[in-house]
Amino acid sequence: MSLTAEQQDLRDAVRGLLARNGPPADGTADGRADRGSRWRRLCREVGVAGLAIPECYGGAGAGPAETGVVMEELGRDLTRSPMLGSAVLAAQALLATGDDAACARLLPAIAAGSATAALAWTTRAGHWDSGEVACRAREAGGGWELDGEAHYVLDGDTAGVLLVAARTPDQTGLFEVDPGQDGVCRTASPAMDMTRRLAVLRLTGARGRRVGGDAVGALDRARDLACLALGAEQVGAARRALDLTVGYTMTRVQFGQVIGGFQALRHRMAELHVLVESARSLSRAAASAAGSEPGLQAAAVKVYCSDVLTRTAAEMIQLHGAIGITWEHPAHRYLKRAHGARLLFGRPDRHTAAIAASLLDR
């Protein structure tokens, strides 16, 4: 599926900015500084943080398709940014609540990139199910108090805006929680993929401000849109992993010729090309068609793009040979991203089961 002229310009702007800032850093403190610099420039010069936020809240009013263009470019070099957790997951959950006052108060800073938002939701099991939230909320003193332990909170240890999904006595709600109060403990969570910042959030009698009403629909929509964005990121990573692998096979000489000339390897890389391009087509088509309920399309993207990146990254390691397992080579970073992204927002088998159940109900 081809990009429009405007989407091509957006892609070129993001890719050009990332290229001017040099290759991505590793997971050290310097890498985190590199992430901050790139993110500020992406927000200031391209406006990526506010891309899918309505104009009335300081955004550009674009949609999932444009978000996917940006995510695909960020995925190419595994660029560190809070785009997925803040500009997509948290911002879209907030928008879906329909709470105009909360949106007007919080979204302009998120859209500008001056504030990072995090959504605390899932349990240690990582199901990302709107009926299975990690925290509980109770009314106390005319307000709300929250308790619980949420896992896999994207940018949760540094975000200035904290949204928490919590179970009330009669429904599921979304709450704005001041991350600086005594009842909030945020701990960075070591992950295999050092380019993805995750945290564990522990609440003990933390005060919260309710946003909107029943949040089940808002959480489902935010997760689905996040799956679409993650799928685009996986496509970008898979495409870059394949390009690096093809480039290597055209320079590595064995038995007097480049290994890219061996028919068996050419067939393997051709198969990967078909997989990557079909994943890209699915990702873009689903994002363009995403309406008020992108559930099935999002589930399909999550399943297929996860499998494609996992296979492409594994082949990248194998086709590079010994150099592919060294720390200095980027191959291990793509494999780690593949495994981490595969589990984010629910395992592929759970999404497959949701698709099957939906089809059987028809």
C-alpha positions as CSV (number, residue, x, y, z in Angstrom):
1,M,0.0,0.0,0.0
2,S,1.5,3.3,-1.2
3,L,1.9,6.4,0.9
4,T,0.3,9.7,0.0
5,A,2.5,12.6,-1.0
6,E,2.0,14.1,2.5
7,Q,2.9,10.9,4.2
8,Q,6.0,10.6,2.1
9,D,7.0,14.1,3.1
10,L,6.5,13.1,6.8
11,R,8.5,10.0,6.3
12,D,11.4,11.9,4.7
13,A,11.3,14.5,7.4
14,V,11.6,12.0,10.2
15,R,14.2,9.9,8.4
16,G,16.3,12.9,7.5
17,L,16.3,14.2,11.1
18,L,17.3,10.8,12.5
19,A,20.0,10.5,9.9
20,R,21.4,14.0,10.7
21,N,21.7,13.0,14.4
22,G,23.9,10.0,13.7
23,P,23.4,6.3,14.5
24,P,21.4,5.3,17.6
25,A,23.4,4.9,20.8
26,D,23.4,1.9,23.1
27,G,21.6,1.4,26.4
28,T,24.0,3.4,28.5
29,A,23.5,6.8,30.1
30,D,24.8,8.4,26.9
31,G,22.1,6.4,25.0
32,R,19.4,8.0,27.2
33,A,20.8,11.4,26.6
34,D,20.8,10.7,22.9
35,R,17.1,9.7,23.1
36,G,16.2,12.9,24.8
37,S,17.9,15.0,22.2
38,R,16.3,13.2,19.3
39,W,12.9,13.3,20.8
40,R,13.1,17.0,21.4
41,R,14.0,17.7,17.8
42,L,11.3,15.3,16.5
43,C,8.7,17.2,18.5
44,R,10.0,20.7,17.8
45,E,10.8,20.3,14.1
46,V,8.3,17.6,12.9
47,G,5.6,17.7,15.7
48,V,5.5,13.9,16.0
49,A,4.2,13.9,19.6
50,G,1.0,15.7,18.6
51,L,0.5,14.0,15.3
52,A,-2.7,12.1,16.3
53,I,-3.9,14.6,18.9
54,P,-6.8,16.9,17.7
55,E,-5.9,20.5,16.8
56,C,-8.1,21.8,19.6
57,Y,-5.7,20.3,22.1
58,G,-2.6,21.5,20.3
59,G,-2.0,18.6,18.0
60,A,-2.1,18.1,14.2
61,G,-5.3,16.1,14.0
62,A,-3.8,13.3,11.9
63,G,-4.7,9.6,12.3
64,P,-3.3,6.1,12.8
65,A,-1.9,6.1,9.3
66,E,0.4,9.1,9.9
67,T,1.4,7.7,13.3
68,G,2.3,4.5,11.5
69,V,4.6,6.4,9.1
70,V,6.5,7.9,12.1
71,M,6.6,4.6,14.0
72,E,8.0,2.7,11.0
73,E,10.9,5.2,10.8
74,L,11.6,5.0,14.5
75,G,11.6,1.2,14.2
76,R,14.2,1.2,11.5
77,D,17.1,2.2,13.8
78,L,15.3,1.2,17.1
79,T,15.2,4.9,18.0
80,R,14.5,5.5,21.7
81,S,11.5,7.8,22.2
82,P,8.3,7.9,24.3
83,M,6.2,8.0,21.1
84,L,4.5,4.7,21.7
85,G,3.8,5.0,25.4
86,S,3.0,8.7,25.6
87,A,1.8,10.0,22.2
88,V,-0.1,6.9,21.4
89,L,-1.1,4.7,24.3
90,A,-1.6,7.3,27.1
91,A,-2.8,10.1,24.8
92,Q,-5.4,8.0,23.0
93,A,-6.7,6.5,26.3
94,L,-7.2,10.0,27.5
95,L,-8.9,11.1,24.3
96,A,-11.2,8.1,24.3
97,T,-12.6,8.9,27.8
98,G,-14.4,11.9,26.3
99,D,-13.4,14.0,29.3
100,D,-12.9,17.4,27.6
101,A,-11.6,19.2,30.7
102,A,-8.9,16.5,31.4
103,C,-7.9,16.5,27.7
104,A,-7.7,20.3,27.7
105,R,-5.5,20.3,30.8
106,L,-3.1,17.5,29.8
107,L,-3.0,17.0,26.1
108,P,-1.3,20.3,25.0
109,A,1.9,19.5,26.9
110,I,1.9,15.9,25.6
111,A,1.3,17.2,22.0
112,A,4.2,19.6,22.4
113,G,6.5,16.9,23.8
114,S,7.2,19.0,26.8
115,A,5.5,16.4,29.0
116,T,5.7,12.6,28.7
117,A,2.6,10.6,29.7
118,A,2.5,7.0,30.9
119,L,-0.4,4.6,31.3
120,A,-0.2,2.1,34.2
121,W,-2.5,-0.8,33.4
122,T,-1.6,-4.4,33.3
123,T,-0.6,-7.0,35.9
124,R,2.6,-9.0,35.9
125,A,0.9,-11.5,33.5
126,G,0.9,-8.8,30.8
127,H,-2.5,-9.6,29.3
128,W,-3.5,-5.9,28.6
129,D,-7.1,-6.9,29.2
130,S,-9.5,-4.0,30.1
131,G,-11.2,-6.4,32.5
132,E,-8.0,-7.3,34.2
133,V,-6.3,-4.2,35.6
134,A,-3.5,-4.1,38.2
135,C,-4.8,-1.4,40.5
136,R,-7.9,-0.8,42.7
137,A,-9.6,2.5,43.5
138,R,-11.9,3.4,46.4
139,E,-13.6,6.6,47.3
140,A,-12.1,8.4,50.3
141,G,-12.5,11.9,51.7
142,G,-14.4,13.1,48.7
143,G,-11.8,11.8,46.3
144,W,-10.2,8.6,45.2
145,E,-7.3,6.5,46.6
146,L,-5.5,3.8,44.6
147,D,-3.6,0.7,45.5
148,G,-1.9,-1.9,43.4
149,E,1.2,-2.8,41.3
150,A,1.2,-2.2,37.6
151,H,3.9,-3.7,35.3
152,Y,5.4,-3.0,31.9
153,V,4.6,0.8,32.2
154,L,6.1,2.4,29.2
155,D,8.4,5.3,30.4
156,G,6.7,5.0,33.7
157,D,9.7,5.9,35.9
158,T,10.2,9.3,34.2
159,A,6.8,10.4,32.9
160,G,5.5,13.7,34.3
161,V,1.8,12.7,33.5
162,L,0.7,9.5,35.0
163,L,-2.6,7.8,34.1
164,V,-3.7,4.7,36.0
165,A,-6.4,2.2,35.1
166,A,-8.0,0.9,38.3
167,R,-11.0,-1.2,39.3
168,T,-13.7,0.7,41.2
169,P,-16.4,-1.1,43.2
170,D,-18.7,-1.2,40.1
171,Q,-16.6,-0.6,37.0
172,T,-13.1,0.2,35.6
173,G,-11.9,3.8,35.7
174,L,-9.0,5.9,34.5
175,F,-7.3,8.2,37.0
176,E,-4.8,11.0,36.9
177,V,-2.2,10.5,39.6
178,D,0.5,12.9,40.7
179,P,3.7,10.8,40.3
180,G,5.5,12.9,42.9
181,Q,3.3,12.1,45.9
182,D,4.4,9.8,48.7
183,G,2.0,6.9,47.8
184,V,3.7,6.4,44.4
185,C,6.8,4.3,43.9
186,R,8.2,4.0,40.4
187,T,11.0,1.5,39.6
188,A,12.8,1.1,36.3
189,S,12.4,-2.5,35.1
190,P,15.4,-4.2,33.5
191,A,14.4,-5.6,30.1
192,M,16.1,-7.7,27.4
193,D,15.4,-4.8,25.0
194,M,17.4,-1.9,26.3
195,T,15.9,0.4,23.8
196,R,12.5,0.1,25.4
197,R,12.0,1.8,28.8
198,L,9.7,-0.1,31.2
199,A,8.8,0.4,34.8
200,V,6.9,-1.1,37.7
201,L,4.5,1.2,39.4
202,R,3.4,0.6,43.0
203,L,0.6,2.6,44.6
204,T,-0.2,2.7,48.3
205,G,-3.1,4.9,49.1
206,A,-2.2,7.2,46.3
207,R,-4.6,10.1,45.6
208,G,-6.1,10.1,42.1
209,R,-8.4,12.3,40.1
210,R,-10.9,10.4,38.0
211,V,-11.0,11.0,34.2
212,G,-14.2,10.3,32.4
213,G,-16.6,7.4,33.3
214,D,-16.3,3.7,32.6
215,A,-12.9,3.3,31.0
216,V,-13.2,-0.1,29.4
217,G,-13.9,1.2,26.0
218,A,-11.1,3.8,26.2
219,L,-8.6,1.2,27.3
220,D,-9.6,-1.2,24.5
221,R,-9.3,1.5,21.9
222,A,-6.0,2.8,23.2
223,R,-4.5,-0.8,23.2
224,D,-5.8,-1.4,19.7
225,L,-4.2,1.8,18.4
226,A,-1.0,1.0,20.2
227,C,-1.0,-2.4,18.5
228,L,-1.3,-0.7,15.1
229,A,1.6,1.7,16.0
230,L,3.7,-1.2,17.3
231,G,3.1,-3.1,14.2
232,A,4.4,-0.3,12.1
233,E,7.5,-0.1,14.3
234,Q,8.0,-3.8,13.8
235,V,7.8,-3.4,10.1
236,G,10.4,-0.7,10.1
237,A,12.7,-2.8,12.2
238,A,12.2,-5.9,10.1
239,R,12.9,-4.0,6.9
240,R,16.1,-2.5,8.2
241,A,17.2,-5.9,9.6
242,L,16.7,-7.4,6.2
243,D,18.5,-4.6,4.4
244,L,21.5,-5.0,6.7
245,T,21.5,-8.7,6.1
246,V,21.3,-8.4,2.3
247,G,24.1,-5.9,2.4
248,Y,26.3,-8.2,4.4
249,T,25.8,-11.1,2.1
250,M,26.9,-9.0,-0.8
251,T,30.3,-8.3,0.8
252,R,31.0,-11.5,2.7
253,V,33.2,-13.8,0.6
254,Q,33.3,-17.6,1.1
255,F,34.7,-20.3,-1.3
256,G,35.8,-17.5,-3.6
257,Q,32.5,-15.7,-4.1
258,V,30.1,-13.5,-2.1
259,I,27.7,-15.6,-0.1
260,G,24.8,-13.6,-1.5
261,G,25.3,-15.5,-4.8
262,F,24.5,-18.8,-3.3
263,Q,21.1,-19.9,-4.4
264,A,20.0,-21.2,-1.0
265,L,20.7,-17.9,0.7
266,R,19.0,-16.0,-2.1
267,H,15.9,-18.0,-1.7
268,R,15.9,-17.4,2.1
269,M,16.3,-13.6,1.6
270,A,13.6,-13.5,-1.1
271,E,11.2,-15.2,1.3
272,L,12.0,-12.7,4.0
273,H,11.4,-9.9,1.5
274,V,7.9,-11.2,0.8
275,L,7.1,-11.5,4.5
276,V,8.3,-8.0,5.3
277,E,6.5,-6.4,2.4
278,S,3.3,-8.2,3.2
279,A,3.6,-7.1,6.9
280,R,4.0,-3.5,5.7
281,S,0.9,-3.8,3.5
282,L,-1.2,-5.2,6.3
283,S,0.1,-2.6,8.8
284,R,-0.6,0.3,6.5
285,A,-4.0,-1.0,5.3
286,A,-5.2,-1.6,8.9
287,A,-4.0,1.8,10.0
288,S,-5.8,3.5,7.1
289,A,-9.0,1.6,7.7
290,A,-9.0,2.0,11.5
291,G,-12.3,3.5,12.6
292,S,-14.0,3.6,15.9
293,E,-13.3,-0.1,16.6
294,P,-10.0,-1.2,15.0
295,G,-10.0,-4.4,17.2
296,L,-9.7,-7.2,14.6
297,Q,-7.4,-5.3,12.3
298,A,-5.2,-4.4,15.3
299,A,-5.1,-8.0,16.5
300,A,-4.1,-9.2,13.0
301,V,-1.3,-6.6,12.8
302,K,-0.1,-7.6,16.2
303,V,0.1,-11.3,15.3
304,Y,1.6,-11.0,11.8
305,C,4.1,-8.2,12.4
306,S,5.3,-9.9,15.6
307,D,6.0,-13.1,13.7
308,V,7.7,-11.4,10.8
309,L,10.1,-9.4,12.9
310,T,10.9,-12.4,15.0
311,R,11.8,-14.5,12.0
312,T,13.7,-11.7,10.2
313,A,15.8,-10.9,13.3
314,A,16.5,-14.6,13.8
315,E,17.6,-15.0,10.2
316,M,19.7,-11.8,10.6
317,I,21.7,-13.5,13.4
318,Q,22.1,-16.7,11.5
319,L,23.1,-15.2,8.1
320,H,25.6,-12.9,9.7
321,G,27.4,-15.9,11.2
322,A,29.8,-15.3,14.1
323,I,29.8,-11.5,13.8
324,G,26.0,-11.5,14.3
325,I,26.3,-12.6,18.0
326,T,28.8,-9.9,19.0
327,W,27.9,-7.0,21.2
328,E,29.3,-4.5,18.7
329,H,27.0,-5.6,15.8
330,P,23.4,-4.4,15.8
331,A,21.9,-7.8,15.1
332,H,21.4,-8.6,18.7
333,R,19.4,-5.4,19.2
334,Y,16.9,-6.3,16.6
335,L,16.5,-9.8,18.0
336,K,15.9,-8.3,21.5
337,R,13.4,-5.8,20.1
338,A,11.6,-8.6,18.3
339,H,11.1,-10.7,21.5
340,G,10.2,-7.7,23.7
341,A,7.7,-6.2,21.2
342,R,6.1,-9.7,20.7
343,L,4.9,-9.7,24.3
344,L,3.9,-6.0,24.5
345,F,0.2,-5.3,24.5
346,G,-0.6,-9.0,24.8
347,R,1.0,-12.2,23.4
348,P,0.2,-13.0,19.7
349,D,-1.7,-16.2,20.7
350,R,-4.2,-14.2,22.8
351,H,-4.8,-11.9,19.8
352,T,-5.2,-15.0,17.6
353,A,-7.8,-16.4,20.0
354,A,-9.7,-13.1,20.0
355,I,-9.8,-13.2,16.2
356,A,-11.0,-16.8,16.2
357,A,-13.7,-16.1,18.8
358,S,-15.0,-13.1,16.8
359,L,-15.2,-15.1,13.6
360,L,-17.0,-18.0,15.3
361,D,-19.6,-15.6,16.7
362,R,-20.6,-14.3,13.3
